[in-house]
Amino acid sequence: MKKFLTLITVCILTSCSSIMTNRGLKRSGVFNIRSELNSIENDQKKIIFIPMHHIGRKEFYDDVANKIDSLQKLDYTVFYEGVDYGKDSLERIENLMKLRRIKGFFPQGNQRYLDTTTNIIAGKIKYKGKYKLINQPSYGKLKLDSLTSIRADVSLAELITDFEKKNEEIILDKCDFSFSLKDENFKCKKVKKSLRKIFDREYAFGYRDKSLAKRIVKSEKKKILVIYGSRHFWGLYTQLKKIDKNFRLNFGLKKV
């Protein structure tokens, strides 16, 4: 049960939506062989969004890599997803433990979403579909230019700080420190379910979408390629419209 919940939380933090069944996998785009390009534009900026998922077919990631490469050659700057967990420090450990308090377990316990040898997702769910799936390749293998690309996400410290400020402080105790972050048998006290729902809705998505929109608007870059989970698209568009009502959508770009 805990590994099942781990997958749910991994999906929440990385925008990978319902993937419990083949039907869910298909609905979330995991079986796609091509990525869809959509854009959000106003008179100053053109933002192309490539919706990502963290398990998929090799053909899909090859297509993403080719599109990223082509768009970078057209002077697009990549803004990519990835919560910054911080450098090794006591503060980092405490923030990770607070995240574990919120979720009831540490969502990064399974570093890879899919065991490609056994086809087991999150250590628990057996994939029996006809397509060969792989984990999302590193950004380097997706041809992101390391010199110009920007990790546009927030830090875990920022998420935890704002969450505590607007809700309640998360107090760690001896129980938290008695379990390593990789220990799947974590049995300490969790925050209230209502607070957990607030974190999932307002921080894993809402807060990050708002931060990304502000960063895009403040950037001097006119042509931006956003590489984020698919569930962030509408949140990003909503936040951009709040800043400038002239932002408009353009679906299904055929050319890059």
N, C-alpha and C positions, 0 to 999 in steps of 0.2 A: 504493500500500500504506500509506503514511504517513497519508493522509487517512482511509483506512478505520480505521486504528488510532486516529486522532484521535476519530472518532465513538464508538468503543468507550469511550475514556477519558472523553469528555464524558458519556456515558451513566452511567458508573460514578460520577462526581462529582455528577451531578444526578438520579440514580435513574431515568433513562430506560433501560428494559431492552431486550432484543433487538428491534431494528427494522430488520434487514437486508433483510427481504422483506415482501411484503404480509401473509403469514401471521404473521410476527413483529410487524408493525405492529398487526394485529388483536388478537393475543394480549396486547400491552402496553397495549391500550385506546385506541390512537391514533384509531380510527374511531368511538369512542363519541360519542353526542350528549348524554348526560347523565352527570353525575358521581354516584358512589355515596357515600352517607354511612354511615360506621361509627363506633361510639363505644366508648370505653374508660372505665369508670366505677368509682368506689368510693364510699364514703359521704360523702366530702368534695368530690370533683371529678367533673365530666362533661367528657370530652374528645371532641370530634367531629373525625374525620379525613377530609379530602377528598384522595384520592390524585390526584396530578398527573402529567402527562407534558408534555414540552417541545415536542412537535409534536402538533397535533390539528386537529379540525374547529371552525369558528367556533361552531357550535351548542353544542359542549361547553363552550367558554370562556364563552359567554353564560350557560349554565346554572350554571357555577361562580360567576360574578359575581353572579348573582341569589341564589344560596344564601349567599354571603358577606355580601351586603347584608342579607338577611333575618336571618341569625344574629347579625350585629353589632347589629341593632335589638333582638334578644333578650338583649343584654348579653354576648355572647360576645366574648372578646378573641382576636385572630388571632395565632398564633405561626407565622411563615413561614420557609421555607428560603432559604438563600443564604450560602455560605461567604464570610467577609469577607477579601478579599485585602489589606486595609490601605491606608493612605494612601501617596502617592508618597514613597519614601525608599529608601535603600540597602538597608535590611533587607527591605523589600517586594520589591525586585528580586532579592535573593539568595534569598529564600524561593521566589519564582516559578521561579528557575533551579534550585533544589533539587527542586522539583516536576517540572520538566522532566527533571532527571537521573533521577528515579524512573521516569518514564513514557517517556523517550526523545524527547519532544517536548512542547511547551507546549499543554495541552488546550484553552486558550481562544483558540487561533489563529483558529478559526472562530467569530465572535461570535454568529452566527445559525445555528441548526441546519438550517434549510431555506431554500434560495433559492426564493422563491415565484414567481419569474419563469420559472425553468428546471425547477422541481421536483426539484432536485438536493440531496440531504442531505449535509451536511459536505463539500461541494465535490466529491463523488465518486460517490455512489450515486443513481441515477436512480429516482425514484418514478413508477410508471406505473399507479397505482390509479385507481378511478373517483371518489374523493372529493377535494374541494379541501381541502388542508391549509394550516394557517398556523402560525407560531411562537407559542409561548405569549405572550400579551400581558403588558405590564408589570403589576406588582401594583396600580399606580394604576388601570389600566383594568379590573382585576378587582374594583374597588370596595373595596379595603382602605382602612380609615380610617388615614391617615398619622399621626394624633395618638395613636391607641391601639394600633395593631399593633406587634408586637415581632419583630424579626429574631432568631430563637432559635437560630441556627446558631453554629458555632465559627469561629474565625479560622484562616487558613492558617498563621500563625505558631505557633499552638497545636498544630496537627496536626504540623507539621514538627518542632517542639521535642520533643514527646512521642515521635514516631517515632524521632528520633535518640537520645533518652535510652534507649529500650528496645531499639534495634537497633544502629545504628552511625552515626557522624557522616558527613554528606555533604560532602565536600571539593570545593569549586569550584576551577577552575584557569583559565588564560588561554583555553583553548578555549571554556569556557562564556560568557565575556564577549565573545568574538569573534562570537557569534551573537545577534542581537536576539531578543526573545521572540516576535516574529511571524514569524521566519524558519522556514519549514517544512523547510528543508534542514539542520536541526541534525544534526551528525554526531559529537558528543562522546561520551565514555564514559558508560555508564548503570550504575545499581546492578544487583546480581545479580537475576536473575529471581525468585528466592525472596523477596527483599525487596519486589519490586514486587507480588507476590501478597499479601504481608502487608499492604502499604499499602492495596491495593484492598479486601481483606476486613475488616481490623481498623480502618481509619481512615476510608476513604470512607463506610463504613457503621457498623460497630460503635462506634467512638469517638463519632461524631456522634449516634447513637441514644441512647447512654448519657448524653451531655451534655444532649440534649433532654429525656429523662426526668427527670433531676435538676432541670432548670430548671422543668419543669411542676410537680413536687412542691413545690419551694421557693416557687413563685409564690403570692401571696395570691389570685390569680384562681381562682374556683370553676368558671367556665364558659369553656373554652378551645377554640378552633377551630384545628386544626393543618393547615396547607397545605404539604404535603411530597410528595416523590416516592413513588409507590406502594410501592416496595421497602423503604421505611422503616417501614411499618406494623407488620409482625411484629417487627422489631427493637425498635421503641418499646414495643410491648406486653410483650415479654420483659423489657426493662429496667425497666418500671414494676412488673411482677410481682416482680422481685427486690427492689424497694424496699418494696412492699406487696402481699402475696399476695391481698388482697381486691379488687384490680382485676379487672374482668370485661369480657367483650366483648358488644357488641350490634350485630349485622350488619344492613345494609339498612334504615336508618331511613327511614320513609316521609314523616315530617313534620319541619319545622324550626320 
